[in-house]
Amino acid sequence: MKKKYDIIVIGGGPAGLAAAISAYDKGAKSVLILEREDCLGGILNQCIHNGFGLNRFKESLSGPEYAFRFIDELKTRNIEVMLQTTVLSMREDKTITAINSKEGVFSLKAKAIILAMGCRERSRGALNIAGSRPAGIYSAGTAQKFVNVKGFLPGKKVVILGSGDIGLIMARRMTLEGAKVQAVLEIMPYSSGLKRNIVQCLDDFDIPLYLSHTITKIEGDKHVTGVVVSKVDQNRQPIPNTEIHFDCDTVLFSVGLIPENELSKSANIPLSPNTRGAIVYQTRETLVNGFFACGNVLQVHDLVDFVSEEAFLAGAYAGEYIKKANKGRDAVDVKNGKNVAYVVPQKIDKNIDGNVKLFFRPTKMLKDCTITVKCGDEILVKKNKKIVAPGEMETLILTKEKTDKIVYEIEVLVEGDI
């Protein structure tokens, strides 16, 4: 085993695979992927539904098929992979400490590191739902792995809290396996999932979606026997006398994803309070030189094609980073303005050639919208859109001509009708 590499990629999911391929193609001579599972592909391995790759491959692929497209590309390049390897820590000098059963605890050094650790699901404990702790409560992703990988059906009468895409997809999956999905509940007045998933996973199977509702009590001693559901007001507080009871033996939580950034903290990489991912330039380099971030560890994406697009960008710039001397920064901040939850990248380096693609999410559903990028009173980009919603990421392109005009921070804002 070598001890020094040009680039080390942490994570062998869709982001890690794409980033490693891109970095190698940009001239990195030694690239290593560290993956804690026993195979590459990440979360895609348990996503057996189709709909992946429509943008990139112009085909509707399952998750494993999408992953294998990149794994096949990886095999044509001299990229090393270490499976069943857990990274314990990183340092700012780009030293990684990891562990596996073959080497024990060991250290590696890189010229650049690409963070592609993905994200994790928010748990029931973060929601403070009253009730005991009986069996039958799962995150939607855990249930997905049980059904699609392990071949176990968690239950027969199901209630799902949260209308995120994984929850919507599991509503359909559990139904196809013979379970009865009693309801999907969403505390917000709008779904947090893609519109196509609402149609294909709920409407097509007559599964009811209760907006502005949440679980206020879980019943059961050793195993879940039912839940109490209440309507919530505009402050997301339960409204008295609106309770509905559902008998069930399984509760699935699909209440959001959190970028997996414990390792980033160990290298003192500054994180955004809005995305919980690293603060990055358009190159996806973080504020610690030589560390790049991409995919769901940076921002939670709707589509895996967006993950791959971002990872190819990060890999390409990481490949250039190890070959070029630092030219210095001429950076401006990108701020989230009215009705915008966050924008990535958070900084634009004007010394970097090329267009800049801004990713952002609105804070609420709006109709007949105007999306604007401004520098002071000057409008850099403006476009109209019929509807925007927090469940769907939005993008805008800033051309190099526009970025050259920026003299101080810019702001992205959305205005429209509620």
Phi, psi and omega per residue, in radians:
M1 nan 2.254 3.065
K2 -1.269 2.730 -3.137
K3 -1.861 -0.294 -3.105
K4 -2.219 2.396 -3.129
Y5 -2.366 2.705 2.994
D6 -1.117 -0.909 -3.079
I7 -2.400 2.311 2.996
I8 -1.997 2.269 3.101
V9 -1.848 2.187 3.117
I10 -1.734 1.900 -3.119
G11 2.024 2.234 -3.109
G12 -1.950 0.489 3.039
G13 -1.443 -2.866 -3.096
P14 -1.027 -0.660 3.130
A15 -1.189 -0.823 -3.123
G16 -1.090 -0.711 3.135
L17 -1.112 -0.858 -3.112
A18 -1.126 -0.713 -3.129
A19 -1.132 -0.724 -3.138
A20 -1.121 -0.757 3.125
I21 -1.096 -0.779 -3.117
S22 -1.133 -0.753 3.138
A23 -1.109 -0.747 3.120
Y24 -1.072 -0.781 -3.122
D25 -1.180 -0.355 3.084
K26 -1.519 0.048 3.012
G27 1.927 0.025 3.067
A28 -1.138 2.164 -3.025
K29 -1.410 -0.554 3.140
S30 -2.289 1.999 -3.116
V31 -2.154 2.332 -3.138
L32 -2.220 2.337 3.011
I33 -1.845 2.235 3.042
L34 -1.854 2.159 -3.088
E35 -2.330 2.257 -3.068
R36 -1.373 -0.387 3.116
E37 -1.430 3.089 -3.100
D38 -1.609 0.125 3.049
C39 -2.690 2.792 3.093
L40 -1.404 2.850 3.069
G41 2.099 -0.432 3.104
G42 1.075 -2.476 -3.065
I43 -1.113 -0.365 -3.124
L44 -1.057 -0.477 -3.085
N45 -1.118 -0.410 3.130
Q46 -1.819 0.060 -3.135
C47 -1.732 1.418 -3.023
I48 -1.474 -0.060 3.063
H49 -1.288 2.817 3.135
N50 -1.648 -3.073 -3.112
G51 1.925 -0.049 3.101
F52 -1.519 2.545 3.000
G53 1.494 0.178 -3.098
L54 -1.110 -0.628 3.136
N55 -1.411 -0.841 -3.009
R56 -1.354 -0.810 -3.043
F57 -1.833 -0.078 -3.102
K58 0.995 0.545 3.092
E59 -2.394 2.760 3.031
S60 -1.717 1.852 -3.073
L61 -1.944 2.742 2.947
S62 -1.364 2.921 3.122
G63 -0.998 -0.889 3.120
P64 -1.063 -0.643 3.110
E65 -1.113 -0.729 3.105
Y66 -1.073 -0.802 3.138
A67 -1.068 -0.734 -3.083
F68 -1.165 -0.478 3.057
R69 -1.026 -0.740 -3.133
F70 -1.359 -0.632 3.104
I71 -1.099 -0.692 3.081
D72 -1.096 -0.706 3.085
E73 -1.122 -0.671 -3.136
L74 -1.052 -0.672 -3.082
K75 -1.169 -0.358 3.132
T76 -1.497 0.010 -3.124
R77 -2.166 2.746 -3.112
N78 -1.518 1.126 -3.139
I79 -1.884 2.197 -3.132
E80 -1.448 2.628 3.120
V81 -2.346 2.326 3.009
M82 -2.105 1.947 3.135
L83 -1.592 2.933 3.139
Q84 0.877 0.690 -3.107
T85 -2.154 2.121 -3.123
T86 -1.832 2.226 3.067
V87 -1.426 2.193 -3.103
L88 -1.579 -0.651 -3.109
S89 -2.854 2.842 3.023
M90 -2.319 2.718 3.048
R91 -2.130 2.820 -3.112
E92 -1.108 -0.389 3.099
D93 -1.434 0.166 3.086
K94 1.232 0.550 2.974
T95 -1.639 2.271 -3.132
I96 -1.970 2.348 2.991
T97 -1.903 2.215 -3.080
A98 -2.394 3.015 -3.121
I99 -2.549 2.465 2.929
N100 -2.654 3.043 -3.027
S101 -1.267 -0.413 -3.099
K102 -1.471 -0.821 -3.031
E103 -1.698 -0.238 -3.009
G104 1.292 -2.507 3.075
V105 -1.562 2.281 -3.095
F106 -2.560 2.880 -3.136
S107 -2.111 2.560 3.093
L108 -2.304 2.717 3.125
K109 -2.218 2.450 3.138
A110 -2.324 2.728 2.997
K111 -1.378 -0.522 3.069
A112 -2.593 2.609 3.140
I113 -2.183 2.332 3.079
I114 -1.912 2.113 -3.141
L115 -1.544 2.106 -3.126
A116 -2.510 0.854 -3.022
M117 -1.460 -0.099 3.108
G118 1.349 -2.633 -3.070
C119 -2.478 2.996 3.094
R120 -2.237 2.856 -3.135
E121 -1.473 2.519 3.023
R122 -1.269 2.433 -3.015
S123 -1.698 2.986 3.071
R124 -1.047 -0.590 -3.092
G125 -1.052 -0.417 3.139
A126 -1.391 -0.153 -3.011
L127 -1.823 -0.246 3.115
N128 0.985 0.856 3.090
I129 -1.501 2.311 -3.107
A130 -1.212 2.681 3.096
G131 2.247 3.022 3.130
S132 -1.406 -2.968 -3.103
R133 -2.056 1.149 -3.119
P134 -1.383 2.915 3.027
A135 -1.213 2.766 3.110
G136 1.844 0.086 3.129
I137 -1.909 2.156 -3.079
Y138 -2.385 2.685 2.852
S139 -1.314 2.704 -3.104
A140 -1.088 -0.635 3.127
G141 -1.164 -0.654 3.088
T142 -1.142 -0.766 3.099
A143 -1.077 -0.671 3.117
Q144 -1.070 -0.728 3.121
K145 -1.172 -0.711 3.097
F146 -1.015 -0.800 -3.056
V147 -1.315 -0.853 -2.965
N148 -1.488 -0.485 -3.085
V149 -1.884 -0.819 -3.075
K150 -1.505 -0.370 3.137
G151 1.394 0.422 3.115
F152 -1.943 2.437 3.044
L153 -1.730 2.025 -3.051
P154 -1.100 -0.530 -3.102
G155 -2.981 3.085 -3.077
K156 -1.979 -0.424 3.116
K157 -2.178 1.973 -2.857
V158 -2.130 2.443 2.919
V159 -2.126 2.344 -3.111
I160 -2.008 2.199 3.070
L161 -1.764 2.087 -3.126
G162 1.825 2.306 -3.106
S163 -1.871 0.580 2.992
G164 -1.139 2.879 -3.028
D165 -1.044 -0.662 3.133
I166 -1.137 -0.713 3.111
G167 -1.107 -0.736 3.116
L168 -1.109 -0.788 -3.132
I169 -1.130 -0.644 3.120
M170 -1.276 -0.451 3.029
A171 -1.068 -0.783 3.091
R172 -1.184 -0.762 -3.070
R173 -1.103 -0.784 3.127
M174 -1.113 -0.650 3.100
T175 -1.116 -0.773 3.139
L176 -1.117 -0.476 3.122
E177 -1.529 0.056 3.041
G178 1.811 -0.034 3.110
A179 -1.401 2.798 3.057
K180 -1.848 1.975 3.087
V181 -1.535 1.907 -3.048
Q182 -1.206 -0.701 -3.082
A183 -2.961 2.693 2.914
V184 -1.982 2.228 -3.056
L185 -1.942 2.479 3.126
E186 -2.398 2.142 -3.080
I187 -1.233 -0.449 3.124
M188 -1.473 2.830 3.120
P189 -1.369 0.141 3.109
Y190 -2.555 2.752 3.129
S191 -1.312 2.574 3.086
S192 -1.654 0.118 3.140
G193 -1.838 2.988 3.099
L194 -1.154 2.537 -3.131
K195 -1.024 -0.695 -3.105
R196 -1.115 -0.566 3.114
N197 -1.274 -0.582 3.065
I198 -1.086 -0.771 -3.117
V199 -1.187 -0.879 -3.014
Q200 -1.319 -0.509 -3.023
C201 -1.788 -0.475 -3.139
L202 -1.909 -1.028 -3.057
D203 -1.033 -0.746 -3.103
D204 -1.180 -0.302 -3.115
F205 -2.048 0.222 3.097
D206 0.956 0.696 3.081
I207 -1.629 2.145 -3.075
P208 -1.278 2.460 3.055
L209 -1.969 2.075 3.130
Y210 -1.777 1.819 3.082
L211 -1.412 2.701 -3.109
S212 0.967 0.694 3.091
H213 -2.343 2.630 3.068
T214 -2.587 2.888 3.067
I215 -1.411 2.225 3.107
T216 -1.884 -0.204 3.074
K217 -2.772 2.411 3.026
I218 -1.889 2.217 -3.090
E219 -1.790 2.630 3.105
G220 2.270 2.631 3.136
D221 -1.767 -1.374 3.110
K222 -1.419 -0.483 -3.116
H223 -2.501 2.626 3.122
V224 -1.039 2.337 3.060
T225 -2.060 -0.308 3.140
G226 3.101 3.007 3.082
V227 -2.388 2.647 2.998
V228 -1.843 2.255 -3.083
V229 -2.030 2.394 3.129
S230 -2.225 2.607 2.994
K231 -1.306 2.619 -3.137
V232 -2.065 2.707 3.114
D233 -1.528 -2.980 -3.078
Q234 -1.177 -0.291 3.056
N235 -1.673 0.172 3.121
R236 1.125 0.534 3.064
Q237 -1.775 2.409 -3.115
P238 -1.031 2.417 3.112
I239 -1.643 2.153 -3.134
P240 -1.019 2.597 3.073
N241 1.154 0.413 3.039
T242 -2.010 0.262 -3.017
E243 -1.163 2.461 3.002
I244 -2.201 2.418 3.130
H245 -1.877 2.357 3.044
F246 -2.160 2.215 2.943
D247 -1.319 2.324 3.123
C248 -2.805 2.788 3.042
D249 -2.001 0.002 -3.100
T250 -2.557 2.370 3.021
V251 -2.167 2.195 3.086
L252 -1.901 2.393 3.111
F253 -1.873 2.170 3.036
S254 -2.245 1.260 -2.909
V255 -2.050 0.554 3.023
G256 1.981 2.760 -3.117
L257 -2.091 2.556 -3.095
I258 -2.170 2.143 3.082
P259 -0.946 2.430 -3.030
E260 -1.538 1.482 -2.952
N261 -2.009 0.409 3.085
E262 -1.066 -0.698 3.121
L263 -1.144 -0.672 3.126
S264 -1.038 -0.685 3.127
K265 -1.117 -0.595 -3.118
S266 -1.162 -0.384 3.099
A267 -1.748 0.210 3.104
N268 1.031 0.642 3.095
I269 -1.457 2.110 -3.136
P270 -1.098 2.360 -3.122
L271 -1.924 2.641 3.075
S272 -1.465 2.297 3.071
P273 -1.193 -0.307 -3.117
N274 -1.479 -0.759 -3.130
T275 -1.684 -0.370 -2.974
R276 1.131 0.205 3.012
G277 -1.866 -3.128 -3.111
A278 -1.199 2.663 2.950
I279 -1.417 2.222 -3.005
V280 -2.329 2.778 2.912
Y281 -1.474 3.091 -3.133
Q282 -1.133 -0.321 3.072
T283 -1.360 -0.126 -3.029
R284 1.241 0.297 2.962
E285 -1.389 2.396 3.138
T286 -1.384 -3.064 3.128
L287 -1.380 -0.049 2.981
V288 -1.812 2.043 -3.033
N289 -0.927 2.329 3.050
G290 1.529 -0.044 3.054
F291 -1.857 2.176 3.132
F292 -2.045 2.654 -3.135
A293 -2.356 2.527 -3.136
C294 -2.742 2.786 3.114
G295 1.354 -2.685 -3.019
N296 -1.261 -0.212 3.036
V297 -1.296 -0.341 3.128
L298 -1.666 -0.871 3.095
Q299 -2.687 2.493 -3.099
V300 -1.334 2.056 -3.079
H301 -1.625 2.752 3.041
D302 -1.474 -0.695 -2.999
L303 -2.107 2.456 3.129
V304 -1.180 -0.442 3.073
D305 -1.101 -0.614 3.059
F306 -1.172 -0.653 3.088
V307 -1.049 -0.843 -3.119
S308 -1.124 -0.715 3.126
E309 -1.040 -0.802 -3.137
E310 -1.172 -0.659 -3.127
A311 -1.189 -0.685 3.071
F312 -1.082 -0.659 3.091
L313 -1.113 -0.865 -3.135
A314 -1.077 -0.755 -3.140
G315 -1.110 -0.724 -3.132
A316 -1.106 -0.791 -3.125
Y317 -1.253 -0.542 3.041
A318 -1.139 -0.687 3.081
G319 -1.091 -0.666 3.096
E320 -1.260 -0.619 -3.104
Y321 -1.004 -0.742 -3.055
I322 -1.298 -0.207 -3.117
K323 -1.782 -0.343 -3.001
K324 -2.026 2.598 3.020
A325 -1.288 2.588 -3.141
N326 -1.169 2.106 -3.112
K327 -1.461 -0.075 -3.054
G328 1.589 2.840 -3.088
R329 -1.869 2.552 2.894
D330 -2.269 1.334 -2.901
A331 -1.789 2.549 3.009
V332 -2.189 2.637 -3.140
D333 -1.477 2.598 3.025
V334 -1.969 2.084 -3.063
K335 -1.855 2.533 3.010
N336 -1.500 2.059 -3.101
G337 -1.647 -2.601 -3.053
K338 -1.001 2.232 3.066
N339 1.107 0.388 3.102
V340 -2.073 2.160 -3.091
A341 -1.333 -0.729 3.120
Y342 -2.839 2.833 3.032
V343 -2.327 2.406 3.011
V344 -2.229 2.250 0.076
P345 -1.334 2.782 3.103
Q346 -1.536 -0.218 3.120
K347 -2.417 2.529 3.071
I348 -2.098 2.162 3.086
D349 -1.619 1.967 -3.085
K350 -1.229 -0.216 3.084
N351 -1.371 -0.159 3.138
I352 -1.603 2.224 3.119
D353 -1.310 2.766 3.046
G354 1.781 2.938 3.115
N355 -1.290 2.787 3.086
V356 -2.083 2.181 3.091
K357 -1.692 2.092 3.126
L358 -1.648 2.246 3.030
F359 -1.842 2.349 3.113
F360 -2.721 2.828 3.099
R361 -2.190 2.399 3.017
P362 -1.288 2.740 3.141
T363 -1.448 -0.330 -3.113
K364 -2.710 2.942 3.119
M365 -1.324 2.267 3.136
L366 -2.366 2.597 -3.139
K367 -2.041 2.714 3.129
D368 0.854 1.062 -2.947
C369 -1.635 2.721 2.919
T370 -2.101 2.125 3.118
I371 -1.825 2.212 -3.008
T372 -2.311 2.448 2.950
V373 -1.984 2.134 -3.047
K374 -2.177 2.581 2.933
C375 -2.104 1.754 -2.979
G376 1.140 -2.166 3.105
D377 -1.631 -0.114 -3.118
E378 -1.491 2.268 3.112
I379 -1.545 2.081 3.134
L380 -1.535 -0.757 -3.137
V381 -2.483 2.487 3.100
K382 -2.567 2.290 3.069
K383 -2.554 2.715 -3.140
N384 -1.837 2.577 3.100
K385 -2.534 2.493 -3.061
K386 -1.132 -0.744 -3.104
I387 -2.675 2.517 2.998
V388 -2.275 2.681 -3.136
A389 -2.624 2.633 -3.139
P390 -1.030 -0.460 -3.104
G391 -1.280 -0.173 -3.110
E392 -2.225 2.168 -3.139
M393 -1.221 2.512 3.089
E394 -1.934 2.718 3.117
T395 -2.383 2.667 3.039
L396 -2.485 2.572 3.097
I397 -1.848 2.198 2.970
L398 -1.787 2.020 3.129
T399 -1.258 2.808 3.095
K400 -1.018 -0.628 3.099
E401 -1.037 -0.670 3.134
K402 -1.281 -0.750 -3.106
T403 -1.149 -0.528 3.108
D404 -1.140 -0.402 -3.127
K405 -1.452 -0.203 -3.076
I406 -1.291 2.215 3.130
V407 -1.915 -0.361 3.047
Y408 -2.662 -2.924 -2.973
E409 -0.977 2.620 3.049
I410 -1.960 2.884 -3.044
E411 -2.383 2.397 3.063
V412 -1.894 2.242 -3.136
L413 -2.448 2.668 3.139
V414 -2.203 2.270 3.097
E415 -2.221 2.444 -3.127
G416 -3.123 -3.015 -3.122
D417 -1.617 2.504 3.108
I418 -1.366 nan nan
